[in-house]
Amino acid sequence: MPNIKSAIKRVKVNEKANIANSQAKSAMRTTVKKAENAVAENAENKQELLQAAYKSLDKAASKGLIHKNAAARKKSRLAKKA
């Protein structure tokens, strides 16, 4: 643990950000998996789940959780599966 006050605060802020980022990334992965499963099973609500997956991928890319090209690649692969 650092001794300098600003460094102590930086550690706390980084921990908070890390938790928030990992939760957001996990939620993104969950929506993508749900969409993939719906497409594989040809479920009735697959379009809604695909839209949710696209939205979560775009949101993650805009927040810097994943690279914008990675988001585009994942969206493209989902569309191809659908």
N, C-alpha and C positions, 0 to 999 in steps of 0.2 A: 504494500500500500504506500502510495506517495506521501511525502510530508508537506508539500506545497499545496496551499488551499485550492488554487485553480486546477492543479493536477488531480486532486481528490475529486473535485466536481466533474472534471472530464471523465474520470473512471465511472462515476455514477451515471452520467448522461449516456455514456457509451453502453453501459449495461442495459439501461432502459431502452435505448434504440435497438440494441441487439435482440431483446425480447420481442419488441414490436415487429421488427423485420422478420424474425423467424416465424411468428404467428401469421403474418400476412403471406409469407411464402408458403407456409403449410396450407393455408386456406386456398391459395391459388392452385397448388398441386391437387387438393381435394376436388375442386370444381372441374379441373381438367380430367381427372380420373373418372368422375361421375359422367362427364360428357362422353369419354371414350367407351365406357361401359354401356351407356345408352345407345351409342351408335352401333356397337357390336351386337347388342340384343335387339336392335331396331325398335326401340321403345317409342311410345307415342309422344313423349315430351322431349325427344332428342333435340329439336330445334331450340327450345327454351334453354336446355342445358348447354348447348353449343354457344348460344348468345352469352350465357353467364360465364362460360369458360373464356370466350373472347374478351369480355369485359375485364375479368380478373387478370388476364395476361397483359392487357393494355395498361391496367392500373399498376401492375407490378413493374412494368417497363418504365412507366412515367415516374415512379418513385425510386427507380434505380436498383430494384431488387434483382432484376434480371436485365440483360442487355436487350436493346430494342430489336436487334436482329434475331436473338434467341426467341423472343416473343413472336415475331413474324414467322419464324420457322415452325414453331409449335402450332400456331394458328393455321398455317398452310397444311401441315400434316393432319390436323384435325379435320379440316375441310375436305382433304383428299379421302380420308376414311369415310366421311359422311357421304 
